[in-house]
């Protein structure tokens, strides 16, 4: 038997309800914020991610799904959404009328070690805002995330925030870190020893070395920010306070993608026993990425949620998802003689925008009623010999179990009023 690939899952059953619930709420929120949908390809040229996400990042060095297509092109399945959207903004010259506010949702691919909440194919929903450099927009973007968690009914969340400044401050900070960690190099894990050469900032968010003394005594980036970055960060915090959004400054938060400048943030599910993959959304500002990808200089800020992790968090908090999967009507022809009538009726009801299904088989009546329950039908419409003769239908309210006879011609009106 062929089985699914490691780190993938089939979205089916209850998960479909939960996914649709999240997507519906996210779409409504996007409408309210005047953010427009964009959909970019799932595969792009490998160069895009090497340059966009960063040559030294874990994502690019260890996790991308790379392959050559039949035309000998180097292709990568997208590991995240931001780089593709930046490419699209440049290629379609969307930057000619700024600001532009975009949202997306879809599958991403990373060759990671699978575990609960960490998949090789997973879904992200995210927002990218181009052309607004203000700290107010950073706060606004964080407020969208928080509002979303509130709307879906998730309670235990924690926003962590930091600033990694501009390129120069980061370079100074990088040198300070190299100096600081040099004597401790042999105490650090193998990954961190590699990070020391390539990207020493990433040593700070290493899970393996996090309790070591040299981590706590490491210099803090806040002391290396220039005036402009410092003011930007202070203002972001001021606006968050104004919006009554709770956060924790985390001076070790550096993020795993290279494109960030100034503000970075992550949201954690703070639920007992939730497990280690508890970051349910993250993002930050990336003021240089559009220019680095050969576009004009356009500041940007955005975030992405991990859909599966949010679903896990909803489950962990036992949040009940309001599903929209009930059927308006389930039509039951009593015998084969009424089958044609039933087919016409179902067709007509669907044309009038009711969700309808029917029994096509020759099951016994109790089994047909059971079927209506399985589909969560609001009304059961029964067509038997008598109903056909009198041009009337028996309608059973599946909740109250009350039955009424309704003229065929009045059926649509009856359903309109009662559904
Ligand atoms: P990221 O932190 O790499 O950022 O991913 C965002 C979210 O996707 C994570 O917080 C997590 O919830 C989810 N996620 C990541 N990897 C996995 C995985 N293997 N399995 C399940 N969920 C996962 C980005 O991707 C940036 N593009 C975010 C951004 C948008 N920054 C600015 N704009």
Boltz pocket constraint, residues with backbone or C-beta under 6 A from the ligand:
constraints:
  - pocket:
      binder: B
      contacts: [[A, 79], [A, 80], [A, 81], [A, 82], [A, 110], [A, 112], [A, 117], [A, 118], [A, 119], [A, 120], [A, 122], [A, 123], [A, 124], [A, 126], [A, 127], [A, 128], [A, 257], [A, 267], [A, 279], [A, 280], [A, 281], [A, 282], [A, 283], [A, 284], [A, 285], [A, 301], [A, 302], [A, 303], [A, 304], [A, 305], [A, 306], [A, 307], [A, 308], [A, 309]]
      max_distance: 6.0
